[in-house]
Amino acid sequence: MRPVLMGDVTAAARALLGVRAGARAPLARRLIAEAQLADRHRAHTGRAHPLHGNGSLMAAATARHLPPEPPLADAAYLHCLIAVIEALALRAEAHGARARRRRAGGCEG
């Protein structure tokens, strides 16, 4: 996945607004997975993925309907931002664990 900027986070959070609260965390993880898939496709073919874009989280998010960005006083939007940031933190932790295993001579899983 391409480097994540704040615009990526807000776009992904806006994509989550359209789903019920219990589906937000899984959708956040799915958007990240779609961005990773698209980035691999872009690296391999030199072209954007036909469904998920150029490998950025924003491109994966904008493949869905995005409502206008609400103000930060909107509790639902804040929860969506939290879901995206938590999914990114889980990805970063997993990436760090894989890197530590590689340095230690273990298998990547």
C-alpha positions in Angstrom: 0.0 0.0 0.0 1.2 3.5 -0.8 2.1 5.7 2.2 -1.0 6.8 4.1 -1.7 10.5 4.5 -4.4 12.3 6.4 -6.6 12.6 3.3 -6.5 8.8 2.9 -7.7 8.5 6.5 -10.6 11.0 6.1 -11.6 9.4 2.7 -11.7 6.0 4.3 -13.7 7.3 7.3 -16.2 8.8 4.9 -16.6 5.4 3.2 -17.4 3.9 6.6 -20.2 6.3 7.3 -22.4 4.4 4.9 -22.4 1.2 6.9 -23.7 0.2 10.3 -21.4 0.6 13.3 -20.6 -3.1 13.6 -19.5 -3.3 10.0 -17.1 -0.4 10.1 -14.0 -2.1 11.5 -14.2 -5.0 8.9 -14.7 -2.5 6.1 -11.7 -0.4 7.3 -9.6 -3.6 7.1 -11.0 -4.4 3.7 -10.2 -1.0 2.3 -6.6 -1.5 3.5 -6.5 -4.9 1.9 -7.9 -3.5 -1.4 -5.3 -0.7 -1.4 -2.5 -3.3 -0.8 -3.8 -5.5 -3.6 -4.0 -2.4 -5.9 -0.5 -1.4 -5.0 0.8 -4.9 -5.9 -1.1 -4.8 -9.2 0.4 -1.3 -10.0 3.9 -2.5 -9.2 3.5 -5.6 -11.4 1.7 -4.0 -14.3 2.5 -0.3 -14.1 -1.2 0.4 -14.2 -3.9 1.2 -11.7 -6.1 -1.7 -10.5 -9.4 -1.5 -12.4 -11.5 -1.6 -9.2 -9.3 -0.4 -6.4 -7.2 2.3 -8.0 -3.5 3.2 -7.6 -2.7 1.5 -4.3 -3.6 4.4 -2.0 -6.1 4.1 0.7 -7.9 7.1 -0.8 -8.3 5.4 -4.1 -9.7 2.3 -2.5 -12.2 4.4 -0.5 -13.3 6.6 -3.4 -14.2 3.5 -5.4 -17.3 3.6 -3.1 -19.8 6.4 -2.6 -18.4 9.0 -0.3 -20.6 11.5 1.5 -19.3 15.0 2.1 -16.9 15.2 5.1 -18.8 16.0 8.2 -17.5 18.2 11.0 -15.4 16.7 13.8 -18.4 17.3 16.1 -20.2 14.4 14.4 -19.8 11.4 16.7 -20.4 8.8 14.0 -17.6 10.4 11.9 -15.3 10.3 14.8 -16.0 6.6 15.4 -15.3 6.0 11.7 -12.0 7.9 12.0 -11.1 5.7 15.0 -12.0 2.5 13.1 -9.6 3.5 10.2 -6.8 4.5 12.5 -7.2 1.3 14.6 -7.1 -0.8 11.3 -3.9 1.1 10.3 -2.4 0.5 13.7 -3.1 -3.3 13.4 -1.5 -3.3 10.0 1.6 -1.5 11.3 1.9 -3.9 14.2 1.6 -6.9 12.0 4.1 -5.4 9.5 6.5 -4.7 12.4 6.2 -8.3 13.7 6.9 -9.7 10.2 10.0 -7.5 9.9 11.2 -8.6 13.3 10.8 -12.3 12.4 12.7 -11.8 9.1 15.5 -10.1 11.0 15.6 -13.0 13.5 15.7 -15.6 10.6 12.1 -16.8 11.1 9.4 -17.4 8.5 7.1 -14.7 7.3 3.5 -15.6 7.9 
